[in-house]
Amino acid sequence: MGRRGVAEFTARRRAFEIVEEAAPGDRPSQAFDWFLIGLITLNIAAVVLETVPSIHDDFAAGFHVFEIVSVALFTVEYVLRIWVAPEHASFRQYGPVGSRLRYAVSFFALIDLLAILPFYLAFLLGLDLRVLRVLRLLRFLKLMRYSAAMMTMQRVVYDERRALVAALLIMLGLLIVASTGMYYAERHAQPERFGSIPAAMWWGLATLTTVGYGDIVPVTLVGKMIGGIVMLLGLGMFALPIGILATGFTQEVKRREFVVTRSMVERISLFEKLPPSETARLTRQMRAIRYDVGAVIVRRGEPVESLYFLAVGDVDLEIGKRDFHLEDGDFFGETATAKRVEDDLMAIASSQCLVMALDLRDLNPLINRHPHLGVRLAEVAEERIGAPPADADHDAA
């Protein structure tokens, strides 16, 4: 690599650290994040305020200039994120072009694109695309990148997607059954309101969701009986998705003392060749735990049921009579995974630690999908089990 290539690589790596990683203590990175958060907030406020006729008439020119400046800044941000995409650990294996293409179709990259696309469509096509201007509100979703709580909720929705879809299907089934029953009960008494099943669905939807507008009500005895049953069912069914999300969010908060982010998983060397889908899955599967100085992470004689990754801090590891000192980025527990020697393993936090744990029930399927991980874990286990005791070298010396 020539001087120009080295310089470009160094600049791209530094830009990646500022734009994507937001490392603690990195002031340019933190300033970049806070600037974007402020800009996004002002854009949302502008979209809302310019719908007030009096404010829009007085400050129309200001709103237009602010929109141009905002789009220019968001465009620079988007181009920067595309440029530094090869620095993502999960994309490196695809090369400069492939990594950028894969990043371009990721969730946040699409949100970034949709946030600026209406402006360029109106400018290039010369059309007044006022309907597309509502897409500017998608800039609000850009805040998810900077909110751990919103990222947690995103994971909860994804993790509970099957239960949420099941609740939606049940709700849809009840809507069809209720609308059909009301159609046959009320079609002669109120043909203008219940003349078809689709027409009756408005009443069914308003009743099941407990909104109850009251503009359409049953008048027959059978219709009132059906309406009463649907009301009772609606109370339970409308609360079901909320209960699923609330339970999932509570479990997520309790399970994680700090939030495992995708960038944290990508920095683990063991997982650097995994595709983005696997990295995203690992982000949801890992448990994050905080340990104080002297805390026992793994106790000798107890079964080890997880593979541990040290995010921050130091750990003293004992395997039989051999001692190891682990620092940020190291992992342990592979001996139990590969050799089942958990009786000889003990890990103690020698400083305040942040540890990410991946349960064996999640690790084993991952190894089945990517056998090279099992080979690497076996190699590390063999090195540690077969390493000479810590005092052996001293005695030899």
N, C-alpha and C positions, 0 to 999 in steps of 0.2 A: 504494500500500500504506500503510495507516494505521499509527499508532504500535504498536498491538497486533499487527498483522501483522508489522511489522519486528522487534518483540521476540520474537515466536514464531519467526520465521525465524532470528534470531541464536541463540536458545536451542537450536533444533533442529540448527543447524549445529555448535554447540559440543558438543552431545550426540553427534552423529555422529562428531566427531573423537575423543571419549573412548571411545565404544563400539566403533567400527568401525576407525578408521584406525591407532591406536596409533603415532602419530608419534614418532620418536626425540626424547628430551628433554622430552616432554610427560608430566610426572609424574602428573597425574590419570589420563591414559590408561593409563600403565604400571601404576599402582596398581590400576585397574579390572581389567586383564588378570590380574595376579598374584592378586588376590582371587578371581576366578572360577576360575583354575587350582587354587588351594587348595581352594575349595569343591567343585569337581568331584572332586578327589582324595579328599577326606573322604567324599563321597557314595559313591564306589566302595568305599572301605574299609568303610563302614557296611553296604552291601548284602552284602558278603562276610562280615563278622563276625557279623551278626545271624542267619546260618544256623547258627551254632554254638549248640546248645541252652543250654549253661550261660551263655554271654555274653548271649544273648537274654533269658533269664529274669531275669538280674540287672539288665539295663539296658534293658528293654522300653520303659519310659516315656521314657527319654532318647532312644532311637532314634526314637520317635514324635514327640517335640518337634523333634528335629533334622530329621526329614523334613518337618514342617510349615514350619519356618523356611526350609529349602532350597527347597521348592516356591514359597514366597512370593518369595524372592530370584530364582529362575529365571524366575518369572512376570513380575516387574518387568523383568528383562533382556529377555525376549521382547517385552514391550510396547514397551520403549524401541527395540529393533531395528526393530520394525514402524513406530514413529513416525518414525524417522530415515530410513526407506527412500527417500523422495524425494530425499535428498542423494546417493544413489549415482548416479554419472555415467551408468551404463548404464540407469537407470530413470527419469531426469528427464523424458524425452520422453513418458512415459505419464501424467503428472499425479499429483496427490497420492493419489488412490484407486487408479488403475491401477498405480502404482509399488509401493504397499503390497501389492496383490494378487499381483503378480508376485514380489515378495520372499517372500511367505508360502508360495509353492510351490517355493522354492529348496531346495537340499539341506540347508544348515545351518539354515534356518528350520524345516524339517520335523523335523530332529533335535531342535531346541529344543522344538518342540511335543510330540513323542513322549516327551520326557524328563519332562514334567509331566502329560501326559494321563492316565496310570493313576490318579493321585491324585484328579483331578477327576471321573473316571468313577465311582470308588468312592464319592466324596462325594455326587455328584448323583443317582446311581442307587440308592444305599443297598445296594449289593451288595459282597460280599467277592471282589473280582476279583484273587485271588492269582496267577493265571496271568499277568495283565498286569503284575504288579509286576516281573517280569523285565525289562520294558522300561526300568526305571530304569538298567540297565547301559548303555543307549544314551547316557547322560550321558558315558560315556567318549569317545564320538565327538565330543563338544563340544571335546575337547582338540585335535582336528585343526585347529581355527581358529587355534591358538597354536603349532603345530609345523610348521616349514618342512619337516622331514624327512617327516612324515606327508603333508603336501600334495604333496611331490615323489613319494612312493609312489603317491598317488592319481592323479597325472598319468601315472605310468608304467603303472599298471593300465589307465587309459583309453586311452593311446596304443597299448598292446599288446593291446587287447581282441580284435582280430581273430585274432591269433596264439593267444591264450589260448582263445578259443572253438573254433578249429580243433583245438587240442590236446585240448580236452574232447570234441569230437565223435569224434576218433580213439580216445580212451580209451573212449568209450561204444560205438563200433563193435567194438573188441576185446573188451569185456565181453560183448556180445551173441554174438559169434562163439565165444568161449571157453566161455561158458555153454551154448550150443547143442551144441558138440562134446562137452562133458563130459556133457551130458544123454544123448546117444545112446550114449556109451561106458560110462556107469555106471548107467543107469536100471534095468537088470535086476539088477545086483549090489547096488545100494544104492537101492532104490525109495523108502525113507523119507527119503533125503537128496538124491537127484537125480531125484525123481519128476516134475519139471517144469522147464522152462527158468527160470522165476522162482526156484524153489528153488535151482537150480544157480548163480544169480547171486550168492548170498552167498559161495560158494567163489570165484567169478571175481573179485569185488570185493576179497576179502581177499588173493587171490594177486596180482592186478595192482598193488595198492598196496603190495606187499611186506610187508604186515602178517602174513599167514599165521598165523591163530589156531590151526590144527591140529585144530579140532573136526570138520572135514569134509575127508577126504583120499581121493584115488582109490585103488582096489585092483586094477583091471584094468590090463593092459599098455598098452592104447591110452589109457586114462585117465591113466596116469603119463607117457606120452609127451606128451600134450596139456598136462598140468600143467607139465612141464619147459619146453616152448616158451613157455607163458604166463608162467612165472617170468622167463625171459630177456627177454621183451618188456616185462614190467612194470618191470624195472629201468630201461630206457630211457624208457618212457612216463611213469613217475612223476616222473622228473627233468626232463622237458621243460618243464612250466610253471614250475618253479623256475628253470631256465636262462633262460627268456624274461624273467622278472621281474628276475633278477640282471643280465642283459645290458642290459635297458632302464634299470635304475637306475644302472648304471655309466655308460652313455652320457649320461644326464640330468645326473649330477654333473659329468662332464667337460665337457659342453656349456655348463654354467652356472657361472660363478664366484660368482655370487650368484643368489638365487632371484627370478624375476619373479613377482610376485603380481598377483592380479586388481585389487586397489585401485590398483596402480601403473599398469596399463593404463588403468583408468577415468579417471585423472587427466590422460591425454593428450588435449588439446583436439581433436585430429584425429579421435579415435575416440569422442567423447562421445555421438554420436547412434546408435552401433551397438547392436544388440540384445544381450542378455546372452549368447546362444549364440556370437556372434562374438567378444565380449570373452573368453569362456572359451577359445575356439580360439586367439586371439592370445596368451593367457597361455602356452599350450603351445608355440606356434611361435617365440616370441621367444627370441633368445640374449642372455644377460646377460654383459657383459664389463667387467672392471676395468682402467683405464689409469692409469699413473703420470704425474707431471708431465713434459711434454715428449715423451710417447709419440706416435707418428704413428698416427692412427686410419685415415685414408685418405691414401695417397701419390699425389702428382701423377703422372699418366701411367699409373696402374694402373686397371683396370676396377673400377667400384663396383657391387657385387652385392647391396647391402642398403640399407635405409632405416634411419637411426640416430636414436634418441630419447635425449636427455640426461636421465637420471634425477637425477644429482647431479654437480655440478662445473661447470667452464667449458671451452669449446672455442674455439680461434681457427680460423676458417674462411676459406679463400682460394678465390675463384672467379675465375679469370683474374687481373686486377690489382685486384680488389675484395676488401676485407677485411671480415669480420663477426666479432663476438664473441657467442657463444651461451652461454646460462645454463640453469639447471634448467628443464625443460619444453620447450625448443626441440628441433627436429629438423633433420637435414641428410641429404643424399644424394638429395633430391627432384629436383635438376637432372639427375643421371644417369638417374633414373627417367623424367622427363618429356622431357628434351632430349638425353640421351645425350652430355653434355659432360664425361665423366669425366676426360679429359686435362687439364682446367683446374681440377680440384677437389682441394683438399688440406685435411685437418683434423688439428689438433694439440691435444692436451690441455694446457691452460694451468694446470690443477690436477688433483688426483686425481679421476678421473671414474668414474662408474658409467653405462654405456651399454647400452641395449637395442637389439638389431639384428633387423630383420625382413627375411629374405631375399626377393629379387625373385620367386623361384618361389612364395612364399607370398603376397607382396603383390599380384601381378598377378591371381590368382583372386579376391582380396578386392576389388580395384577393379572386376572384372567383376560381382561381386555387388552392389557399392555404388558406382555410377559417380560419386557426388558426391565421393568421396575422390580420384579421379583429377583431377577439376576443381580441387579445392583444392590438390593437389600441383603442378599445372600453373601455378596462379596464383602460388604461392610461388616456384616456379622462375623464372617470368617477372619477378617483382619483384626477385629476387636477381641474375639475369643482366642485367636492364636497369637495375639501380641504378647511380648514378654512383659512380666510384671514391671510396675513403675520403678521399683528399686533395683531391678536386675541390671540395668545399664549402669546405675551408680556403683553397684558392687563390682561390675566388670571393670569400670574405670579405676 
